[in-house]
Amino acid sequence: MLDQIHLLAAVTVLGVLEQAYFFLQVIYARRVFGISPPKISGPPEFERIFRAQVNSSEYFPIFLALLWQAGLFFHQGLAAALGLLYLCSRYCYVKGYRTSSSERLAPMYFSAGVLWVLLAAAALGILHFFLSHYGGLDMLRLLT
């Protein structure tokens, strides 16, 4: 069983480490700009770092759910590769957002595209499972 999920687990750990890095960036920015919790407003430089971290945190559960569903029901290697692309694009998103709000757009759109591909892979894999398991239809055999 572990050989069927090891890539997904590795990407998950990398994602958690990336989220921790984003959290640390906010803590560092709070110190630099003198903004104590629970305040979330300050200079634009701080607010961009804060928003980038919050936005990434909001999408992280969606990413994890789609990563694992696509990996379990469609293909682990493809899901893991897409997961790495997503994590790279989120890093570029945070890095770009730190510079200016317009620099976040290309990585944001790219990461959203990756999520849509993961969603499609998960949906196709789950559909195939239901059709073959409950309906007796093997779509892969019918296509070949």
N, C-alpha and C positions, 0 to 999 in steps of 0.2 A: 504493500500500500504506500509506503513512504516514497518509493521510486516514482509514484504517480503524482506526488504533491510537492516534492522537494524544491522545484523551481518556483512554485507559487509561494512557498514558505520563505524562500530567500528574498523574493521581491517584496513580500510583506514586511520582513525585517528591515530591508532597505528603506521602505516607505515610512516605517515608524522612526527610523533614525533621521530621515529627512524632516519629518514633522518636528522632532526634537531640536534639530538645527534651526528650523524656523522659529520655534519658541525661544531659543537662546538669542536669536537676532532681535526679537522684541525686548527681551530683558536687557540686552546690551544697549539698544536704542533708548530705553527708558532711562538708563544711567547717563548716557551721553546728553540727552535733552532734558534731564531732570524732571521726568514725568512719573509720579508715583501712582501705583494702582489705588483706586479703581479708575483713575482718569484714562480716557482713551483719545483725548484731543490734545493737540500741541502744534508744533511746526509741521508744515506739509511733509517734510522729510520723515518725521516720526509716523505721521498718519499713514503714509504710503507703506512703510514697513509693517505697521500694525495691521492694515487692511489686507496686505498680501498674505500674512500669516493666517488671519481669520478666514479669508477666502479659501486658502488651501486646506485648512482644517474642516471647513464645511463640506468640501468635495471629497475628503478622504474616505468617509464611510461608503459613499457611492462607488468610489474607485475599488475599495476592497471587496465589496459585494460582487461587482461585475468581474473583477479579476478572478475570484475563486469560482464563480458560476461558469465563466467562459473556460477556465482551466479544467474544471471537473467534467463538464458536459461536452465541451467542444475539443480543445487541444491544449494541453499544459504548456508546451513550448511556445505556441503562438500567443497565448495569454500572457506568459511571462515576458516575452519580447515586447508585447504591447505595454505591459506594466512598466518595463524599463523606459520605454519611450515616454510614457505618461510622467514618470518621476523626473526624467530629464526636462521635460517641458515645464513641469511645475517649478523646478529649480530656476529655469530661465525666466519664468513668469515672475518669481519673487525677485530675482536679480534685476530684471527689467523694471519692475514696479518701483523698486528702491531708487532707480535713476529718475524715472518720470512715469506718470500714469499712462502715457501713450505707448511706452516701451513694453507694457504688459500685454498688449493686444494680440500680437502674433502668437506668442506662446499660449495665451489663453484659448485662442481659437483652435490651435493645434491639439492642446490637451482635451478640449471638448470633442474634437474629432476622434481622438483615440478612445474616449469613453463611449462614443456612439458605435465604434467598431467592436469594442468589448461587449456592448449591449447586444449587437447583432449576433456575435458569435455565441453568447450565452443563450439567446432566444432560439437560435437554430439548433444548438445542442440539446436544449431542454425539449424543444418540439420533436426532434428526432428520437429522444428517449421515450417520450410519451407515445409517439406513433408506433415505435417498435415494441415497447414493453406492454402497452395496453391495447394497441390496435393490431399488433402482429404485422405491421408494415415496416420493412427495412428499406428506408429511402435510399441508402447507399447502394444496395443491391439493385434496386429499381433503376437507378441512374446509370449503372454500368452495364 
